[in-house]
Amino acid sequence: MVLIGEEYVRRELEFIPATCKVIEYYSQSYGCPSCKEGLGDTEKPVIVKSQVPQALVGKGPATASTVAWTMYQKYANGLPLYRQEKDWKQYGAQISRTTLANWIIYCSRNYFQPMYDYFHRELLKRSFAMADETRVQVLKEEERRAQTQSFMWLFRSGEDGLPAIILYGYSPTRSGSHAKEFLEGYHGYLETDGYQGYNSLPDIKRCSCWAHIRRYFIDAVPKGKQYDYSQPAVQGVQYCNRLFAIEDSINKKYPGDYEKRKQLRLEKEKPVLEAFWSWLEQQKPVRNTRMDKAVNYVLNRRETAETYLEDGRCSFTNNLSENAIRPFAVGRKNWLFSDSVEGANASAVVYTMVEMARAHDLNIYEYLKFLLDHRPTKEMTDDQLAELAPWSEKLQSIKNRM
């Protein structure tokens, strides 16, 4: 028989389970029997000791790969530490959830914090930013009950055409003072939802989110009346939908062309906005109804709802920051709470590294391991830290590719 042709049949995916191995380090000492150094009346032998790589965490078994995998499983896949403890046992490693937590806290504080601070400094240099916040429960906070809700904040760069920066930050309350402290030194536009805690930030121009505005009108539509255009709430939704349609059309035709976006917004969206404000002023909804709340919500934010017209780099909605904070909200459903303030701060730092990797299309586990292998320090300059940032040329080898 001779080969007369070849036909592709199928491709199969083979799964190879993870394996663990133990690496033992020994230090050897060498002495020269015929070489001695004279020190006055005393002599001491010449001894040379082999160098041993510095441990990642104390004298324990933690390595860059094990800690990176632990972080990846919890913060990217939402797998709580008590489940990971069982997982490690399946691999033959007896590692308690307390040890796993200590690894995360230690590495986030000693190796990730310098990168986090660098990202923070870079964000403050920008002119366009976005923010959002969500609840988190911390069990052991000083002078607070375990049931008290704390907050995780999300600050990120806007649509300025520069590499994305995404930062999480923990605070015990939702007070606007935390946002003010975090953004101290920032001057520019800030896209947010309608939370008034951002109003006290100096040298900042607020941009209101049109997705939130539309949501208020959607919530005000009576049940089963979504297509009844005589309903004022439905009319409000239609005005918003018209703006969204124009915005989508502009972004598809001229992606990244911010001057063109500003020009077309003024030409096509501003007339819709003027008609919308005129329509709103004519509305007389029943007090304390959902429609009443929608009308008041929008009229109270009329000025900030139009700020986006000033610059094409201003965002129309706050969806980018909401999408960035969603992984935290999803993960919280699995791990439920942070045990301590230290743990909450560590979570904020590690989530930052995870979402930075995701935003730049890097393999998340590989980026976490890369940082733990290189171990950034506070003594590094910003130029050195930039080499470890996800937009660095060094990181292109761990891009997510299919």
C-alpha positions in Angstrom: 0.0 0.0 0.0 1.2 3.5 -0.8 -0.1 6.8 0.6 -2.5 8.5 -1.8 -4.0 11.2 0.3 -4.5 12.8 3.8 -7.8 14.0 5.3 -8.1 16.1 8.5 -10.5 14.4 10.9 -10.5 16.2 14.2 -8.5 17.9 16.9 -8.7 16.7 20.6 -7.7 18.6 23.7 -5.7 16.5 26.2 -5.8 17.5 29.9 -2.6 16.9 31.9 -3.3 17.3 35.6 -1.0 19.5 37.6 1.8 17.9 39.7 3.8 19.2 42.7 7.4 18.6 43.3 9.6 19.4 46.3 12.9 21.2 45.7 15.5 20.9 48.5 18.4 23.4 48.8 21.7 22.5 50.5 24.5 24.9 51.2 28.0 23.5 50.9 31.1 24.9 52.7 34.7 24.6 51.4 37.8 25.1 53.3 41.4 25.2 52.2 43.5 23.0 54.5 46.8 24.7 53.5 45.5 28.3 53.4 45.2 30.3 56.6 44.9 33.9 57.3 47.0 35.4 60.1 45.3 37.9 62.3 47.9 38.9 64.9 48.3 36.0 67.4 45.3 34.2 66.0 44.6 32.3 62.9 41.4 31.3 61.1 40.8 29.0 58.3 39.7 30.3 54.9 36.1 29.0 54.3 33.9 29.6 51.2 30.2 28.9 51.4 27.9 28.4 48.4 25.2 30.9 47.8 21.6 29.8 48.2 18.7 31.6 46.4 16.7 33.8 48.8 13.4 32.3 50.0 10.2 34.0 48.8 8.5 33.8 52.3 10.6 33.1 55.4 11.8 29.5 55.5 8.6 28.0 54.4 7.9 26.0 51.1 6.4 29.0 49.3 7.7 29.6 45.8 6.8 32.1 43.0 4.7 29.4 41.3 2.8 28.2 44.3 1.9 31.7 45.6 1.1 32.9 42.0 -1.2 29.9 41.6 -2.9 30.5 44.9 -3.5 34.2 44.0 -4.7 33.3 40.5 -7.2 30.7 41.9 -8.7 33.1 44.4 -8.7 36.5 42.6 -9.1 35.4 39.0 -11.2 32.3 39.5 -13.0 33.1 42.8 -11.8 29.9 44.5 -11.8 30.5 48.3 -8.8 29.4 50.3 -10.6 26.6 52.2 -11.3 25.0 48.8 -7.7 25.5 47.7 -6.6 23.8 50.9 -8.5 20.7 49.8 -7.1 21.1 46.3 -3.5 21.2 47.5 -4.2 18.1 49.5 -5.2 16.3 46.3 -1.8 17.1 44.9 -0.1 15.7 48.0 0.7 19.0 49.8 -0.6 19.7 53.3 -1.0 23.5 53.2 -3.5 25.2 55.5 -5.7 28.0 54.5 -4.1 30.2 57.1 -0.7 29.6 55.5 -2.1 30.4 52.1 -3.5 33.7 53.5 -0.2 34.6 55.1 1.6 34.0 51.8 -0.8 36.3 50.0 -0.5 39.1 52.6 3.3 38.8 52.8 3.9 38.8 49.0 1.4 41.6 48.3 3.0 43.8 51.0 6.6 43.1 50.1 6.6 42.5 46.4 3.4 43.9 44.8 3.1 47.1 46.9 6.0 48.8 45.0 4.2 48.1 41.7 0.9 49.2 43.1 2.4 52.5 44.3 4.0 53.0 40.8 0.7 52.4 39.1 -0.9 54.9 41.5 1.7 57.6 40.7 1.1 57.0 37.0 -2.7 57.3 37.3 -2.4 60.7 39.1 -0.4 62.0 36.0 -3.4 61.3 33.7 -6.2 63.7 32.8 -9.0 61.2 32.4 -10.1 58.8 35.1 -13.0 56.7 36.3 -14.2 55.4 39.6 -16.7 53.1 41.3 -17.1 51.4 44.6 -18.8 48.3 46.1 -19.3 46.7 49.5 -17.0 44.2 51.2 -17.3 42.6 54.7 -14.2 42.6 56.9 -14.6 40.5 60.1 -11.9 41.9 62.3 -11.9 45.7 62.1 -11.0 47.7 65.2 -14.0 49.1 67.1 -16.4 47.7 64.4 -18.9 44.8 64.4 -18.1 41.9 62.0 -21.4 42.6 60.2 -20.5 46.2 59.3 -20.0 46.8 55.7 -16.7 48.3 54.4 -15.9 49.3 50.8 -13.6 48.4 48.0 -13.0 51.3 45.6 -12.0 51.0 41.9 -10.1 53.8 40.2 -8.9 53.4 36.6 -7.7 55.5 33.7 -10.2 56.7 31.2 -10.3 56.6 27.4 -7.2 58.6 26.8 -5.4 56.2 24.3 -2.7 55.4 26.9 -2.1 52.0 28.6 -4.9 51.2 31.0 -4.3 51.5 34.7 -6.7 49.8 37.1 -6.4 50.2 40.9 -8.4 48.8 43.8 -8.4 50.4 47.2 -9.9 49.3 50.5 -11.6 51.7 53.0 -13.7 51.1 56.1 -16.5 53.5 55.0 -17.9 55.0 51.8 -16.9 58.5 52.8 -15.8 60.7 49.9 -12.7 61.6 52.0 -11.2 58.2 50.9 -11.6 59.1 47.2 -10.2 62.5 47.9 -7.2 61.1 49.6 -6.6 58.5 46.9 -6.9 61.0 44.1 -4.9 63.7 45.8 -2.8 65.5 43.2 -5.0 64.4 40.3 -6.3 67.1 38.0 -8.7 66.3 35.2 -12.0 64.6 34.3 -13.5 61.9 36.5 -16.3 59.6 35.2 -18.5 58.2 38.0 -22.0 57.2 38.9 -24.3 59.6 40.7 -22.7 59.2 44.2 -22.2 62.6 45.7 -19.1 61.6 47.7 -17.0 62.6 44.7 -18.2 66.2 44.8 -15.6 67.3 47.3 -12.7 66.4 45.1 -10.7 69.6 44.2 -9.6 70.4 40.6 -11.8 67.7 39.1 -14.5 67.9 36.5 -17.2 65.4 37.1 -18.7 63.4 34.3 -22.0 61.6 35.0 -22.7 58.2 33.6 -25.4 58.0 31.0 -25.9 54.2 31.6 -27.0 55.1 35.2 -29.4 57.8 33.9 -31.0 55.4 31.5 -31.3 52.8 34.2 -33.4 55.1 36.3 -35.9 55.6 33.5 -35.9 51.8 32.8 -36.7 51.1 36.4 -39.6 53.7 36.3 -41.3 52.0 33.4 -44.6 50.3 34.6 -44.6 46.5 34.3 -45.7 45.4 30.9 -45.5 48.9 29.5 -42.1 48.7 27.9 -43.5 49.5 24.4 -46.2 51.9 25.4 -44.6 55.2 24.1 -47.3 57.3 25.8 -45.5 56.4 29.1 -43.1 59.2 30.2 -40.6 56.7 31.5 -40.5 55.0 28.1 -40.0 58.3 26.4 -37.1 59.0 28.7 -35.6 55.6 27.8 -36.0 56.5 24.1 -34.1 59.7 24.5 -31.2 57.9 26.2 -31.3 55.1 23.6 -31.0 57.7 20.8 -27.8 59.1 22.5 -26.4 55.6 22.9 -27.0 54.8 19.2 -25.2 57.9 18.1 -22.3 57.3 20.4 -22.0 53.7 19.2 -22.0 54.8 15.6 -19.3 57.4 16.2 -17.1 55.0 18.0 -17.4 52.3 15.3 -16.6 54.8 12.5 -13.8 56.7 14.2 -12.3 54.5 16.9 -9.5 56.4 18.7 -10.2 59.7 16.8 -11.0 61.9 19.8 -11.2 65.1 17.9 -13.7 63.6 15.5 -15.7 62.2 18.4 -15.9 65.6 20.0 -17.0 67.2 16.7 -19.8 64.7 16.0 -21.0 64.7 19.6 -21.6 68.4 19.3 -23.2 68.1 15.9 -25.4 65.1 16.6 -25.8 64.5 20.3 -26.1 68.1 21.6 -29.5 68.7 19.8 -30.8 65.5 21.3 -29.7 66.6 24.7 -31.4 70.0 24.4 -34.6 68.3 23.4 -34.2 65.9 26.3 -33.8 68.8 28.9 -36.8 70.6 27.4 -38.8 67.4 27.7 -37.6 66.8 31.3 -38.7 70.3 32.5 -42.2 69.6 31.3 -42.6 66.4 33.3 -44.7 66.6 36.5 -44.5 63.1 37.9 -46.3 62.0 41.1 -44.1 62.7 44.1 -41.9 59.9 45.4 -42.7 57.6 42.4 -39.9 56.0 40.5 -40.5 58.5 37.6 -40.1 61.3 40.1 -36.8 59.9 41.3 -35.6 59.5 37.7 -36.5 63.1 36.8 -34.8 64.6 39.9 -31.8 62.4 39.5 -31.1 63.6 36.0 -32.0 67.3 36.6 -29.7 67.4 39.6 -26.8 66.2 37.3 -27.6 68.1 34.2 -24.3 70.0 34.2 -22.1 66.9 34.8 -24.2 64.9 32.3 -23.0 67.3 29.6 -19.3 67.5 30.6 -18.4 64.7 28.2 -19.0 67.1 25.3 -16.0 69.1 26.3 -13.4 66.5 25.2 -13.5 63.5 22.9 -11.5 61.5 25.5 -14.3 61.9 28.1 -16.3 58.7 28.5 -20.0 58.6 27.8 -20.6 56.0 30.5 -18.9 54.5 33.5 -19.1 51.0 32.1 -15.4 50.5 31.9 -14.9 50.9 35.7 -18.1 48.9 36.4 -16.6 46.1 34.2 -13.3 46.3 36.1 -15.0 46.0 39.5 -17.3 43.2 38.5 -14.6 40.4 39.0 -14.4 41.5 42.7 -18.2 41.4 43.1 -18.3 38.0 41.5 -15.4 36.6 43.6 -17.0 38.0 46.7 -20.0 35.7 46.3 -17.6 32.8 46.7 -15.1 33.9 49.4 -17.8 36.1 51.1 -15.5 38.3 53.3 -12.0 39.3 54.4 -10.9 38.1 57.8 -8.8 41.2 58.6 -8.0 44.7 57.4 -4.6 43.4 56.4 -6.3 40.8 54.2 -8.6 43.4 52.6 -5.6 45.6 51.7 -3.8 42.5 50.3 -6.9 41.7 48.2 -7.0 45.2 46.8 -3.3 45.0 45.8 -3.6 41.5 44.3 -6.8 42.3 42.5 -5.0 45.3 41.0 -2.3 43.0 39.5 -4.8 40.5 38.3 -7.0 43.1 36.5 -3.9 44.9 35.1 -2.8 41.7 33.5 -6.3 41.1 32.2 -6.6 44.6 30.8 -3.4 44.1 28.9 -4.3 40.7 27.6 -1.5 38.9 29.6 -1.7 35.4 31.0 -2.7 36.3 34.6 -0.9 33.5 36.3 2.3 34.1 34.4 2.2 37.8 35.2 1.8 37.1 38.9 4.6 34.7 38.8 6.8 37.1 36.8 6.4 39.7 39.5 7.2 37.2 42.2 10.2 36.1 40.3 11.5 39.6 39.9 10.4 40.8 43.3 10.0 44.6 42.9 11.3 46.8 45.7 10.7 50.3 47.0 14.3 51.1 46.1 13.6 50.7 42.4 13.2 53.8 40.3 10.0 54.4 38.2 12.0 53.5 35.1 12.9 50.1 36.6 9.3 49.5 37.7 8.1 50.4 34.2 10.1 47.4 32.9 7.8 45.2 35.1 4.5 46.9 34.1 2.1 44.9 31.9 2.7 47.2 28.9 6.5 46.5 29.0 8.1 44.8 26.0 9.4 42.2 28.4 5.8 41.0 29.0 4.9 40.3 25.4 6.0 36.7 25.7 3.2 36.0 28.1 0.4 37.4 26.0 -2.8 35.4 26.0 -2.8 33.6 22.7 -5.0 30.8 21.4 
